Amino acid sequence: MRSGNYRLRTALRENLPEPLAALIPKGARDCGNHEWYKSAEQTWRCYHCKPGLTHTVPWDEREIEARRLEAGAMKIRAGVLQPTREKVSH
């Protein structure tokens, strides 16, 4: 688990059944180390705190590409996608 305020709360919300997780809200103050998710077309929110909100993409181009690659790898591991191999002609 990464360090920062409210990480324990987030871990509990992720692992408890929904009715219990709802009893553990996000932190009210800025966590100081945001981890973002896209909640709407142009809205990103922090997993850990309520003040963590932005309407601009919170990652640079390298981070965006790394996230795309990781998402693809996760789909392959889950069996959702099949890896492709380029054919080399001689």
TAFEN-V888726 format. One record per pair of residues at least 24 apart in sequence whose ideal C-beta (glycine too) atoms are under 10 Angstrom apart, sorted by the first residue. I is the first residue (numbers start at 1). J is the second residue. Records with the same first field share a line. If there is no record, write none. Layout:
BEGIN
I->J  J
END
This chain:
BEGIN
2->33  35  48
3->32  33
4->31  32  33  34  35  46  48  49
5->29  30  31  32  33  48  49
6->30  31  32  33  46  47  48  49  50  52
7->31  33  35  47  48
8->48
9->47  48  49
10->35  46  47  48  49
13->47  48
14->47
25->49  50
26->50  51  52
27->51  52
34->58
36->63
END
